[in-house]
């Protein structure tokens, strides 16, 4: 006689197996710093944004030190148009005049940053919002006069981030930087995430994107790479194999690895709980990049 299996017991066993599998990874990563560049659909979908917030809190509660870095291209464009200003781009970068840089600050610091902080703090008093203007965090220089106030990172002062981490808080950083005269600049969030990860000697740098990872032959989805070293990745970049949107991520990823970050991960932010799947399961997900 076959004894029927209680579906509740089967579900409980599956949950126990998942927790058991996660335990060694929790031990391994406890005390490590992880910089997460947050953007794309993961930030635009309310459901995914709520899951992201809970995942970041869970990472903190198991002893990791998550740092969230975000841009916000679509909210900037939306606010510009609501204010009667049509955005202009050159080589994929937003032309940022005096009026536009104020709109960038309003959108990133006043709206997007506050929304991320609020989502995390629904789970408790964990997150604090910052911009690169706070405590001289992100120093920049003008990239190209034709682009206006668009900056390249020249230095990171992580003092304020260390203070927040020492208080067991989660810094959420909007990518507005300043030059030596205190002028605000719009800065590429991928570049900022890499520079902050390097300045903090982070264990991991994570990019949440709208693709499954890095492809050897973009856009051939069958060429998805699960693991790659920096030399091979640099060769793919030099060979023109990357999509335009992936190039800043790869450039900042390679720079961070050269600067001492142990690994970088390009993950599909459209997947629920993608951070937990990458860090706390045996198979992982997306693409992992390691130094040679």
Secondary structure, 3 states (H helix, E strand, C coil): CCCCCCHHHHHHHHHHHHHHHHHHHHHHHCCCEEEEEECCHHHHCHHHHHHHHHHHHHHHHCCCEEEEEECCHHHHHHHHHHCCCCCCEECCEECECHHHHHHHHHHHHHHHHHHHHHHHHCCCCCEEEEECCHHHCEEEEECCHHHECEEEEEEECCHHHHHHHHCCCEEEEECEEECCCCCEEEECHHHHHHHHHHHCCCCEEEEEECCCCEECCCCCHHHEECEEEHHHHHHHHHCCCCCHHHHHHHHHHHHHHHCCCCEEEEEECCCCCHHHHHHHCCCCCCEEEECC
